[in-house]
């Protein structure tokens, strides 16, 4: 049986990890790709060419049509912080950061 206190600690540790990633500029699509040992490991895990994954990393973008494969591969590797919600938030942040204000 999992105790409530254990769940609170797990939740807090995830929040701390997200904060640290945000604080140190790791809250990007490139950071998602860097979570794998190499770009070729990610490419193998999701069945895409290495060159495609490198382009994503360089452009700091992962197309939404590839998110399912990314999330599934992340779960397999224990990278549970990489979720649909997380990728969606990154995409939203990119959209807002690219806007020009007057």
PyMOL commands that set and color helices and strands:
alter all, ss='L'
color gray80, all
select helices_A, chain A and resi 4-23+29-34+39-46+50-59+64-77+84-97
alter helices_A, ss='H'
color red, helices_A
deselect
rebuild
show_as cartoon
